[in-house]
């Protein structure tokens, strides 16, 4: 059996009568621009501004800037090189104890 002769070769699709007469008017009605009320436009701009502000503030807290550390002067380097670590630790501990005891005496 030959399939080319078995099926009808005519076009089964037809265009309705007078379809293209008012085609342009139909398309203009279907594609007219959509207008939003003013409060919806303001709301979208406010949402964008809030998102940008949130990103800026979030970035500030996630990556805080740290103050620049001042390099030590020549005299400070010399003094620190002359002091051994245990002596420095004892000195800082005694300073901490004296500060704590003097502030506790002031509150009494």
Secondary structure, 3 states (H helix, E strand, C coil): CCHHHHCCCCCCCCCCCCCCCCHHHHHHHHCCCCCCCHHHHHHHHHHHHHHHHHHHHHHHHHCCCCCCCCCCCHHHHHHHHHCCHHHHHHHHHHHHHHHHHHHHHHHC
